[in-house]
Amino acid sequence: MANAKKKHAGGRPTKYNDTMPGKVRESIKRAVSKGDVPLLCTVALDLEVGKQTLLDWQAKYPEFSCALNEVREKAEQMLVNKGLKGKYNSSVCNRVLAANHGYKEKTDMTSDGKPMPAFIIKK
């Protein structure tokens, strides 16, 4: 069988190409220019793919992984800075940072009666 055809792997062909990391960075710039926090769901909508597809590509393509990390880092930076300046609701920022960026509230119960802040934000 010298003329045997290769069998197709099946499934839908990927939309991923080498321009995708750049498109992620464009999505970040667009969000920031509008004053919005960049989000993975926004990037997914901009690229016309599902959020799970972004995560699959992140695991498979190192450059794309770096671009998605930039989304998270920019979001974290904006939430912290604008939350501290009072431009964003601090309670909302606190919850988003805890849910998506590993921040935790910690109450110190060992102050020996000395005045201490009610909570400390810790990453």
Secondary structure as a PSIPRED ss2 file (coil, helix, strand):
# PSIPRED VFORMAT (PSIPRED V4.0)

   1 M C   1.000  0.000  0.000
   2 A C   1.000  0.000  0.000
   3 N C   1.000  0.000  0.000
   4 A C   1.000  0.000  0.000
   5 K C   1.000  0.000  0.000
   6 K C   1.000  0.000  0.000
   7 K C   1.000  0.000  0.000
   8 H C   1.000  0.000  0.000
   9 A C   1.000  0.000  0.000
  10 G C   1.000  0.000  0.000
  11 G C   1.000  0.000  0.000
  12 R C   1.000  0.000  0.000
  13 P C   1.000  0.000  0.000
  14 T C   1.000  0.000  0.000
  15 K C   1.000  0.000  0.000
  16 Y C   1.000  0.000  0.000
  17 N C   1.000  0.000  0.000
  18 D C   1.000  0.000  0.000
  19 T C   1.000  0.000  0.000
  20 M H   0.000  1.000  0.000
  21 P H   0.000  1.000  0.000
  22 G H   0.000  1.000  0.000
  23 K H   0.000  1.000  0.000
  24 V H   0.000  1.000  0.000
  25 R H   0.000  1.000  0.000
  26 E H   0.000  1.000  0.000
  27 S H   0.000  1.000  0.000
  28 I H   0.000  1.000  0.000
  29 K H   0.000  1.000  0.000
  30 R H   0.000  1.000  0.000
  31 A H   0.000  1.000  0.000
  32 V H   0.000  1.000  0.000
  33 S H   0.000  1.000  0.000
  34 K C   1.000  0.000  0.000
  35 G C   1.000  0.000  0.000
  36 D C   1.000  0.000  0.000
  37 V C   1.000  0.000  0.000
  38 P C   1.000  0.000  0.000
  39 L C   1.000  0.000  0.000
  40 L H   0.000  1.000  0.000
  41 C H   0.000  1.000  0.000
  42 T H   0.000  1.000  0.000
  43 V H   0.000  1.000  0.000
  44 A H   0.000  1.000  0.000
  45 L H   0.000  1.000  0.000
  46 D H   0.000  1.000  0.000
  47 L H   0.000  1.000  0.000
  48 E C   1.000  0.000  0.000
  49 V C   1.000  0.000  0.000
  50 G C   1.000  0.000  0.000
  51 K H   0.000  1.000  0.000
  52 Q H   0.000  1.000  0.000
  53 T H   0.000  1.000  0.000
  54 L H   0.000  1.000  0.000
  55 L H   0.000  1.000  0.000
  56 D H   0.000  1.000  0.000
  57 W H   0.000  1.000  0.000
  58 Q H   0.000  1.000  0.000
  59 A H   0.000  1.000  0.000
  60 K H   0.000  1.000  0.000
  61 Y C   1.000  0.000  0.000
  62 P H   0.000  1.000  0.000
  63 E H   0.000  1.000  0.000
  64 F H   0.000  1.000  0.000
  65 S H   0.000  1.000  0.000
  66 C H   0.000  1.000  0.000
  67 A H   0.000  1.000  0.000
  68 L H   0.000  1.000  0.000
  69 N H   0.000  1.000  0.000
  70 E H   0.000  1.000  0.000
  71 V H   0.000  1.000  0.000
  72 R H   0.000  1.000  0.000
  73 E H   0.000  1.000  0.000
  74 K H   0.000  1.000  0.000
  75 A H   0.000  1.000  0.000
  76 E H   0.000  1.000  0.000
  77 Q H   0.000  1.000  0.000
  78 M H   0.000  1.000  0.000
  79 L H   0.000  1.000  0.000
  80 V H   0.000  1.000  0.000
  81 N H   0.000  1.000  0.000
  82 K H   0.000  1.000  0.000
  83 G H   0.000  1.000  0.000
  84 L H   0.000  1.000  0.000
  85 K C   1.000  0.000  0.000
  86 G C   1.000  0.000  0.000
  87 K C   1.000  0.000  0.000
  88 Y C   1.000  0.000  0.000
  89 N C   1.000  0.000  0.000
  90 S H   0.000  1.000  0.000
  91 S H   0.000  1.000  0.000
  92 V H   0.000  1.000  0.000
  93 C H   0.000  1.000  0.000
  94 N H   0.000  1.000  0.000
  95 R H   0.000  1.000  0.000
  96 V H   0.000  1.000  0.000
  97 L H   0.000  1.000  0.000
  98 A H   0.000  1.000  0.000
  99 A H   0.000  1.000  0.000
 100 N H   0.000  1.000  0.000
 101 H H   0.000  1.000  0.000
 102 G C   1.000  0.000  0.000
 103 Y C   1.000  0.000  0.000
 104 K E   0.000  0.000  1.000
 105 E E   0.000  0.000  1.000
 106 K E   0.000  0.000  1.000
 107 T C   1.000  0.000  0.000
 108 D C   1.000  0.000  0.000
 109 M C   1.000  0.000  0.000
 110 T C   1.000  0.000  0.000
 111 S C   1.000  0.000  0.000
 112 D C   1.000  0.000  0.000
 113 G C   1.000  0.000  0.000
 114 K C   1.000  0.000  0.000
 115 P C   1.000  0.000  0.000
 116 M C   1.000  0.000  0.000
 117 P C   1.000  0.000  0.000
 118 A C   1.000  0.000  0.000
 119 F C   1.000  0.000  0.000
 120 I E   0.000  0.000  1.000
 121 I E   0.000  0.000  1.000
 122 K E   0.000  0.000  1.000
 123 K C   1.000  0.000  0.000
